[in-house]
């Protein structure tokens, strides 16, 4: 399949890759996707392959594709399985392959998602867990950061791929961080609401604010809290231990079963809020998983280079696929790798080929 390079990805070249590469065992994982997104992707794919799509249809498809990272992953999977979209570009040129009517083609394409567990890694586009389906987020983001003012005057900034459920009641101002990261500057409303504790709850534990500015990040592996002003009380979810207090300038990783050691809260903890991606001796596959939160589509590290480690600071202020294309273009200058653009939305980082 011919590569599809981005348009001038070298515009942002101010990242500062630092030395420190090493090799470890490779690893690459995907992320789950709601069934509704799979159905939508199949519908768009069938329409665009049918030859019946208008320019307006292609424009609507492009907007859908840009809305959320999950949309790009679904699209990349269909391309990978069918091999039908060689040379795809944003204008819609180069479509070839399926010739059936859109409705019939859509039914067949949905079958490709059903077999995904063996085709592209278990669970990559599987339905979300029942727990996730039951927890409706009041605030969520796709591939961009977004700021909200909460009912109590708290300022909340969410990173990409993040979701928060608001659960204010008569006993506390509680937020559930369902995914991703959030930076809070707590409000101090007058009246009864201002007397209620402000609590951020994750799957791994609870963080109670004590008049503060702080960051919480949650993933399946664990959570992290960093305090920039004031203090917080941290209580892991699965222990009977008393709460642990963190002061301004301190950070800590924790899980359901306990907490780690107190660390300094550094600029890397809230770099995402400033449009930066900080990397400190990070594996390449982990870096790509983090970068993938900022763009639609799929980033993948070849097993031969997945364990390479490096450090640097990468600008993401531009955001979206163009901004992350620029970050990807910096990797060959820091590591012995090259980029293979299987499609505009599917990029593989692989070993650099020796030049004779």
The 8 nearest C-alpha neighbors of each residue, nearest first, counted from 0:
[[1, 85, 341, 2, 86, 82, 342, 340],
 [0, 2, 86, 3, 341, 85, 340, 342],
 [3, 1, 340, 341, 4, 339, 342, 0],
 [2, 4, 340, 342, 343, 86, 341, 1],
 [5, 3, 340, 2, 6, 343, 342, 8],
 [6, 4, 8, 7, 3, 324, 343, 321],
 [5, 7, 8, 4, 321, 324, 9, 3],
 [6, 8, 9, 5, 10, 325, 4, 324],
 [9, 7, 325, 324, 10, 6, 5, 328],
 [10, 8, 325, 11, 7, 12, 328, 329],
 [9, 11, 8, 12, 7, 325, 322, 13],
 [12, 10, 9, 325, 13, 8, 326, 314],
 [11, 13, 14, 9, 10, 329, 325, 326],
 [12, 14, 11, 15, 314, 313, 312, 10],
 [15, 13, 313, 312, 12, 16, 314, 311],
 [14, 16, 311, 312, 17, 13, 313, 310],
 [17, 15, 311, 310, 333, 14, 312, 18],
 [16, 18, 310, 311, 15, 309, 19, 333],
 [19, 17, 20, 309, 310, 16, 333, 311],
 [18, 20, 309, 308, 21, 17, 280, 310],
 [21, 19, 308, 309, 307, 18, 22, 334],
 [22, 20, 307, 308, 19, 23, 306, 309],
 [21, 23, 307, 306, 308, 24, 20, 304],
 [24, 22, 306, 25, 21, 307, 305, 282],
 [23, 25, 306, 26, 22, 305, 302, 303],
 [26, 24, 305, 302, 306, 23, 303, 27],
 [25, 27, 305, 284, 24, 302, 28, 306],
 [28, 26, 284, 300, 25, 29, 299, 305],
 [27, 29, 26, 30, 120, 123, 288, 284],
 [30, 28, 123, 31, 27, 120, 122, 124],
 [29, 31, 123, 124, 32, 28, 122, 125],
 [32, 30, 124, 123, 125, 122, 127, 126],
 [31, 33, 124, 126, 125, 127, 69, 34],
 [34, 32, 126, 35, 36, 127, 37, 125],
 [33, 35, 37, 36, 126, 38, 32, 125],
 [36, 34, 38, 33, 37, 39, 32, 40],
 [35, 37, 39, 38, 34, 33, 40, 70],
 [36, 38, 34, 40, 35, 39, 73, 41],
 [39, 37, 35, 41, 36, 40, 42, 34],
 [38, 40, 36, 42, 41, 37, 35, 43],
 [41, 39, 37, 43, 42, 38, 74, 44],
 [40, 42, 44, 38, 105, 39, 43, 108],
 [41, 43, 39, 45, 105, 40, 44, 38],
 [44, 42, 46, 40, 45, 41, 47, 39],
 [43, 45, 41, 47, 42, 46, 40, 48],
 [44, 46, 101, 48, 105, 42, 104, 43],
 [47, 45, 101, 43, 49, 48, 44, 52],
 [46, 48, 44, 52, 49, 45, 43, 50],
 [47, 49, 45, 97, 46, 50, 44, 95],
 [50, 48, 46, 51, 98, 47, 101, 100],
 [49, 51, 48, 52, 47, 46, 98, 94],
 [50, 52, 49, 53, 46, 47, 48, 101],
 [53, 51, 47, 56, 50, 46, 57, 54],
 [52, 54, 56, 55, 57, 51, 50, 58],
 [53, 55, 57, 56, 58, 52, 91, 90],
 [54, 56, 58, 53, 57, 59, 52, 60],
 [57, 55, 53, 59, 54, 58, 52, 60],
 [58, 56, 60, 54, 55, 59, 61, 91],
 [57, 59, 55, 61, 60, 56, 54, 62],
 [60, 58, 62, 56, 61, 57, 55, 63],
 [61, 59, 57, 63, 58, 62, 64, 56],
 [60, 62, 64, 58, 59, 63, 57, 65],
 [63, 61, 59, 65, 64, 60, 66, 58],
 [64, 62, 60, 66, 61, 65, 59, 70],
 [63, 65, 61, 70, 62, 66, 71, 60],
 [66, 64, 62, 63, 67, 61, 295, 71],
 [67, 65, 63, 64, 62, 141, 68, 70],
 [66, 68, 141, 69, 70, 65, 295, 142],
 [295, 67, 69, 71, 70, 294, 296, 142],
 [70, 68, 72, 67, 71, 73, 32, 295],
 [71, 69, 73, 68, 64, 67, 72, 74],
 [296, 70, 72, 295, 74, 68, 69, 73],
 [73, 71, 296, 75, 69, 74, 70, 297],
 [72, 74, 76, 70, 71, 75, 37, 40],
 [73, 75, 71, 77, 72, 76, 40, 70],
 [76, 74, 72, 78, 77, 73, 345, 71],
 [75, 77, 79, 73, 78, 74, 80, 72],
 [78, 76, 74, 80, 79, 75, 81, 73],
 [77, 79, 75, 82, 76, 81, 80, 84],
 [78, 80, 76, 77, 82, 81, 75, 83],
 [79, 81, 77, 78, 82, 76, 111, 118],
 [82, 80, 83, 78, 79, 77, 84, 96],
 [83, 81, 78, 79, 80, 84, 85, 77],
 [82, 84, 96, 81, 85, 95, 78, 97],
 [85, 83, 94, 87, 82, 78, 95, 86],
 [84, 86, 87, 83, 0, 93, 1, 82],
 [85, 87, 93, 84, 3, 88, 1, 342],
 [88, 86, 93, 85, 84, 92, 342, 91],
 [89, 87, 90, 91, 92, 86, 343, 93],
 [88, 90, 91, 87, 61, 92, 343, 57],
 [91, 89, 88, 92, 57, 58, 87, 54],
 [90, 92, 89, 88, 57, 93, 87, 94],
 [93, 91, 90, 94, 88, 87, 89, 86],
 [92, 94, 87, 86, 95, 91, 85, 84],
 [95, 93, 84, 92, 48, 87, 91, 96],
 [96, 94, 83, 48, 84, 93, 97, 85],
 [95, 97, 83, 98, 48, 94, 84, 82],
 [98, 96, 48, 99, 49, 95, 104, 45],
 [97, 99, 49, 96, 48, 100, 50, 104],
 [100, 98, 104, 97, 49, 101, 103, 45],
 [99, 101, 103, 102, 49, 104, 98, 45],
 [102, 100, 45, 46, 104, 103, 49, 105],
 [101, 103, 105, 104, 100, 106, 45, 42],
 [104, 102, 106, 105, 100, 101, 99, 107],
 [103, 105, 101, 107, 45, 106, 102, 99],
 [104, 106, 108, 102, 41, 45, 42, 103],
 [107, 105, 103, 109, 104, 108, 102, 110],
 [106, 108, 104, 110, 105, 109, 103, 111],
 [109, 107, 105, 110, 111, 106, 41, 104],
 [110, 108, 111, 106, 112, 107, 41, 105],
 [109, 111, 113, 108, 112, 107, 114, 106],
 [110, 112, 108, 109, 113, 114, 115, 107],
 [111, 113, 115, 110, 109, 114, 37, 124],
 [114, 112, 110, 111, 115, 109, 116, 125],
 [115, 113, 112, 111, 116, 117, 118, 110],
 [114, 116, 118, 112, 117, 113, 119, 111],
 [115, 117, 121, 120, 114, 118, 122, 119],
 [118, 116, 115, 119, 120, 114, 121, 122],
 [119, 117, 115, 116, 120, 114, 80, 121],
 [118, 120, 115, 117, 116, 121, 123, 76],
 [121, 119, 116, 123, 117, 118, 122, 115],
 [122, 120, 116, 123, 117, 119, 115, 125],
 [121, 123, 125, 124, 31, 116, 120, 30],
 [124, 122, 29, 30, 31, 121, 125, 120],
 [123, 125, 32, 31, 122, 126, 30, 115],
 [126, 124, 122, 31, 32, 123, 127, 33],
 [125, 127, 33, 32, 34, 31, 128, 124],
 [128, 126, 33, 31, 32, 131, 125, 129],
 [127, 129, 131, 130, 132, 126, 31, 133],
 [130, 128, 132, 131, 133, 127, 126, 134],
 [131, 129, 133, 128, 132, 134, 127, 135],
 [130, 132, 134, 128, 133, 129, 127, 135],
 [133, 131, 129, 130, 134, 128, 127, 135],
 [132, 134, 130, 131, 135, 129, 128, 136],
 [135, 133, 131, 132, 136, 130, 164, 177],
 [134, 136, 133, 137, 164, 132, 131, 163],
 [137, 135, 164, 163, 138, 162, 134, 139],
 [136, 138, 164, 163, 165, 135, 139, 162],
 [137, 139, 163, 136, 162, 164, 140, 165],
 [140, 138, 162, 161, 163, 136, 137, 141],
 [141, 139, 160, 159, 161, 143, 142, 162],
 [140, 142, 67, 160, 159, 143, 68, 66],
 [141, 143, 293, 159, 294, 292, 160, 67],
 [144, 142, 159, 141, 140, 293, 145, 318],
 [143, 145, 158, 159, 157, 140, 156, 146],
 [144, 146, 157, 156, 143, 140, 158, 147],
 [145, 147, 156, 155, 157, 144, 148, 154],
 [148, 146, 155, 154, 149, 156, 145, 157],
 [147, 149, 154, 153, 152, 155, 150, 146],
 [148, 150, 153, 152, 151, 147, 154, 155],
 [151, 149, 152, 148, 153, 188, 186, 167],
 [152, 150, 149, 153, 188, 186, 187, 192],
 [151, 153, 186, 149, 150, 148, 154, 188],
 [154, 152, 186, 185, 149, 151, 184, 148],
 [153, 155, 148, 184, 183, 147, 152, 185],
 [156, 154, 183, 147, 146, 182, 148, 153],
 [155, 157, 146, 182, 181, 145, 147, 183],
 [158, 156, 181, 145, 144, 180, 161, 146],
 [157, 159, 144, 180, 161, 181, 160, 179],
 [160, 158, 142, 143, 144, 140, 161, 141],
 [159, 161, 141, 140, 179, 292, 142, 158],
 [162, 160, 179, 178, 159, 140, 139, 158],
 [161, 163, 139, 178, 177, 138, 136, 176],
 [164, 162, 176, 138, 136, 175, 177, 137],
 [163, 165, 136, 137, 175, 174, 166, 138],
 [166, 164, 174, 137, 167, 163, 173, 175],
 [167, 165, 173, 174, 168, 164, 172, 175],
 [166, 168, 172, 173, 171, 165, 169, 174],
 [169, 167, 170, 171, 166, 172, 173, 195],
 [168, 170, 171, 167, 195, 192, 172, 191],
 [169, 171, 168, 195, 172, 196, 167, 173],
 [172, 170, 195, 196, 173, 168, 169, 167],
 [171, 173, 167, 197, 196, 198, 195, 168],
 [174, 172, 198, 166, 167, 171, 199, 197],
 [173, 175, 165, 199, 166, 164, 200, 198],
 [176, 174, 200, 164, 163, 177, 199, 201],
 [175, 177, 163, 201, 178, 200, 162, 174],
 [176, 178, 162, 163, 175, 201, 179, 164],
 [179, 177, 161, 162, 176, 217, 218, 180],
 [178, 180, 161, 217, 216, 160, 158, 218],
 [181, 179, 216, 158, 215, 157, 161, 217],
 [180, 182, 157, 156, 215, 214, 158, 183],
 [181, 183, 214, 156, 155, 213, 157, 215],
 [184, 182, 155, 213, 212, 154, 185, 214],
 [185, 183, 212, 154, 153, 211, 186, 155],
 [184, 186, 153, 183, 211, 154, 210, 212],
 [185, 187, 153, 152, 151, 188, 184, 154],
 [186, 188, 193, 189, 185, 152, 151, 153],
 [189, 187, 193, 151, 186, 192, 190, 152],
 [190, 188, 193, 187, 192, 191, 194, 151],
 [189, 191, 192, 193, 188, 194, 187, 195],
 [190, 192, 194, 193, 189, 195, 188, 169],
 [193, 191, 194, 195, 190, 188, 189, 151],
 [192, 194, 188, 191, 189, 187, 195, 190],
 [195, 193, 191, 192, 196, 190, 189, 188],
 [194, 196, 171, 192, 193, 172, 170, 197],
 [197, 195, 171, 172, 198, 194, 207, 208],
 [196, 198, 172, 208, 207, 173, 171, 195],
 [199, 197, 207, 173, 206, 172, 196, 208],
 [200, 198, 174, 206, 205, 175, 173, 207],
 [199, 201, 205, 175, 174, 204, 176, 198],
 [202, 200, 203, 176, 204, 175, 205, 177],
 [201, 203, 204, 200, 236, 255, 177, 217],
 [204, 202, 255, 254, 201, 236, 235, 221],
 [203, 205, 235, 236, 201, 234, 202, 200],
 [206, 204, 200, 234, 199, 233, 201, 235],
 [205, 207, 233, 199, 198, 232, 200, 231],
 [208, 206, 198, 232, 231, 197, 199, 205],
 [209, 207, 231, 197, 210, 211, 198, 206],
 [208, 210, 230, 231, 211, 229, 207, 232],
 [211, 209, 229, 208, 185, 230, 212, 228],
 [210, 212, 229, 228, 209, 230, 185, 208],
 [213, 211, 184, 228, 227, 183, 226, 185],
 [212, 214, 226, 183, 227, 225, 182, 211],
 [215, 213, 182, 225, 224, 181, 183, 226],
 [216, 214, 224, 181, 180, 223, 182, 225],
 [215, 217, 180, 223, 222, 179, 224, 181],
 [216, 218, 222, 179, 178, 221, 180, 201],
 [219, 217, 220, 221, 222, 178, 179, 216],
 [218, 220, 221, 217, 222, 202, 178, 203],
 [221, 219, 218, 222, 254, 217, 203, 253],
 [222, 220, 254, 218, 219, 253, 217, 203],
 [223, 221, 217, 216, 253, 252, 218, 254],
 [222, 224, 252, 216, 251, 215, 253, 217],
 [223, 225, 215, 214, 250, 251, 216, 252],
 [224, 226, 250, 214, 264, 213, 249, 251],
 [227, 225, 213, 247, 249, 248, 228, 250],
 [226, 228, 247, 248, 212, 213, 225, 229],
 [229, 227, 247, 212, 211, 226, 230, 213],
 [230, 228, 211, 247, 210, 209, 246, 212],
 [229, 231, 246, 209, 245, 247, 211, 226],
 [232, 230, 208, 209, 207, 245, 244, 206],
 [231, 233, 244, 207, 243, 206, 242, 245],
 [232, 234, 206, 243, 242, 205, 244, 231],
 [233, 235, 242, 205, 204, 236, 243, 206],
 [236, 234, 204, 255, 257, 237, 203, 238],
 [237, 235, 204, 255, 203, 238, 234, 205],
 [236, 238, 255, 256, 235, 239, 203, 204],
 [239, 237, 240, 256, 236, 235, 257, 255],
 [238, 240, 241, 237, 236, 235, 234, 242],
 [241, 239, 238, 242, 234, 235, 257, 243],
 [240, 242, 243, 239, 234, 238, 233, 235],
 [241, 243, 234, 233, 232, 240, 244, 235],
 [242, 244, 233, 232, 234, 241, 245, 231],
 [245, 243, 232, 231, 233, 242, 246, 230],
 [246, 244, 231, 230, 249, 232, 243, 247],
 [245, 247, 230, 249, 248, 229, 226, 244],
 [248, 246, 228, 227, 226, 229, 249, 230],
 [247, 249, 264, 227, 226, 263, 246, 250],
 [250, 248, 263, 264, 247, 262, 226, 246],
 [251, 249, 225, 264, 262, 224, 263, 261],
 [250, 252, 261, 224, 223, 262, 259, 260],
 [251, 253, 223, 259, 222, 258, 224, 250],
 [252, 254, 258, 222, 257, 259, 221, 223],
 [255, 253, 221, 203, 256, 257, 222, 258],
 [254, 256, 203, 237, 236, 235, 257, 204],
 [257, 255, 237, 254, 238, 235, 236, 258],
 [258, 256, 254, 235, 253, 255, 238, 259],
 [259, 257, 253, 252, 254, 260, 251, 235],
 [258, 260, 252, 253, 251, 261, 257, 254],
 [259, 261, 262, 251, 258, 252, 250, 253],
 [260, 262, 251, 250, 249, 259, 263, 245],
 [263, 261, 250, 249, 251, 260, 264, 248],
 [262, 264, 249, 250, 248, 265, 261, 225],
 [265, 263, 249, 250, 248, 225, 262, 268],
 [264, 266, 267, 268, 263, 248, 269, 250],
 [265, 267, 268, 270, 269, 264, 277, 271],
 [266, 268, 270, 265, 277, 269, 276, 271],
 [269, 267, 266, 265, 270, 264, 225, 214],
 [268, 270, 271, 272, 267, 266, 214, 273],
 [271, 269, 267, 275, 273, 272, 266, 268],
 [270, 272, 275, 274, 273, 269, 276, 158],
 [271, 273, 270, 269, 274, 158, 275, 156],
 [274, 272, 270, 271, 275, 269, 316, 315],
 [273, 275, 316, 315, 271, 272, 314, 270],
 [276, 274, 314, 271, 270, 315, 313, 273],
 [275, 277, 313, 312, 271, 270, 314, 278],
 [278, 276, 312, 267, 311, 275, 313, 270],
 [277, 279, 310, 311, 281, 312, 280, 276],
 [278, 280, 310, 281, 277, 311, 309, 308],
 [281, 279, 309, 310, 308, 278, 19, 282],
 [282, 280, 308, 279, 309, 278, 283, 286],
 [283, 281, 308, 306, 285, 307, 284, 286],
 [282, 284, 286, 305, 285, 307, 306, 308],
 [283, 285, 305, 287, 286, 300, 282, 27],
 [286, 284, 288, 282, 283, 287, 289, 281],
 [285, 287, 283, 289, 284, 288, 290, 282],
 [288, 286, 290, 284, 289, 285, 291, 298],
 [287, 289, 285, 291, 286, 290, 284, 292],
 [288, 290, 286, 287, 291, 292, 285, 293],
 [291, 289, 287, 292, 288, 293, 286, 323],
 [292, 290, 288, 293, 289, 294, 287, 298],
 [291, 293, 290, 289, 294, 142, 159, 160],
 [292, 294, 142, 291, 290, 159, 319, 143],
 [295, 293, 320, 319, 291, 142, 292, 68],
 [68, 296, 294, 71, 67, 65, 70, 344],
 [71, 295, 297, 344, 72, 345, 68, 75],
 [296, 298, 345, 72, 344, 346, 299, 75],
 [299, 297, 346, 347, 345, 287, 291, 296],
 [298, 300, 347, 348, 346, 297, 301, 287],
 [301, 299, 348, 305, 284, 347, 302, 349],
 [300, 302, 349, 303, 304, 305, 348, 299],
 [303, 301, 25, 305, 304, 300, 26, 306],
 [302, 304, 301, 305, 350, 25, 349, 306],
 [305, 303, 302, 306, 307, 301, 350, 349],
 [306, 304, 25, 284, 302, 300, 283, 307],
 [305, 307, 23, 22, 25, 282, 304, 24],
 [308, 306, 22, 21, 282, 283, 304, 20],
 [309, 307, 282, 20, 281, 280, 21, 283],
 [308, 310, 280, 20, 19, 281, 18, 17],
 [311, 309, 279, 278, 280, 17, 16, 281],
 [310, 312, 16, 278, 15, 17, 277, 313],
 [311, 313, 277, 14, 15, 276, 278, 275],
 [312, 314, 14, 276, 275, 277, 311, 326],
 [315, 313, 275, 316, 274, 276, 14, 312],
 [314, 316, 274, 275, 318, 317, 322, 313],
 [317, 315, 274, 318, 314, 275, 322, 273],
 [316, 318, 322, 315, 319, 321, 314, 274],
 [319, 317, 322, 315, 316, 293, 323, 143],
 [320, 318, 294, 321, 322, 293, 323, 142],
 [319, 321, 294, 323, 322, 324, 318, 295],
 [322, 320, 324, 323, 319, 325, 318, 8],
 [323, 321, 318, 317, 325, 324, 320, 319],
 [322, 324, 326, 325, 320, 321, 327, 319],
 [325, 323, 321, 327, 8, 326, 322, 320],
 [324, 326, 8, 328, 323, 322, 9, 327],
 [327, 325, 323, 329, 328, 324, 313, 322],
 [328, 326, 324, 329, 325, 330, 323, 338],
 [327, 329, 325, 326, 330, 8, 324, 9],
 [330, 328, 327, 326, 332, 331, 325, 333],
 [329, 331, 333, 332, 327, 328, 334, 336],
 [332, 330, 336, 334, 333, 337, 329, 335],
 [331, 333, 330, 329, 334, 335, 328, 16],
 [332, 334, 330, 331, 16, 329, 335, 17],
 [333, 335, 331, 336, 330, 332, 20, 307],
 [336, 334, 351, 331, 350, 333, 337, 332],
 [337, 335, 351, 350, 331, 349, 334, 348],
 [336, 338, 351, 349, 331, 348, 350, 339],
 [339, 337, 348, 347, 340, 349, 346, 336],
 [338, 340, 347, 346, 341, 2, 348, 337],
 [341, 339, 2, 346, 3, 342, 4, 345],
 [340, 342, 2, 345, 346, 339, 0, 3],
 [343, 341, 345, 340, 344, 3, 2, 87],
 [342, 344, 3, 345, 340, 88, 87, 4],
 [345, 343, 296, 342, 297, 75, 71, 346],
 [346, 344, 297, 342, 341, 296, 343, 75],
 [345, 347, 340, 298, 339, 341, 299, 297],
 [346, 348, 299, 339, 300, 338, 298, 349],
 [349, 347, 338, 300, 337, 301, 299, 339],
 [348, 350, 301, 336, 337, 347, 300, 304],
 [351, 349, 336, 337, 304, 335, 352, 303],
 [352, 350, 336, 337, 335, 349, 353, 331],
 [351, 353, 354, 350, 337, 336, 335, 349],
 [352, 354, 355, 351, 350, 335, 336, 337],
 [355, 353, 352, 351, 335, 337, 350, 336],
 [354, 353, 352, 351, 350, 335, 337, 336]]
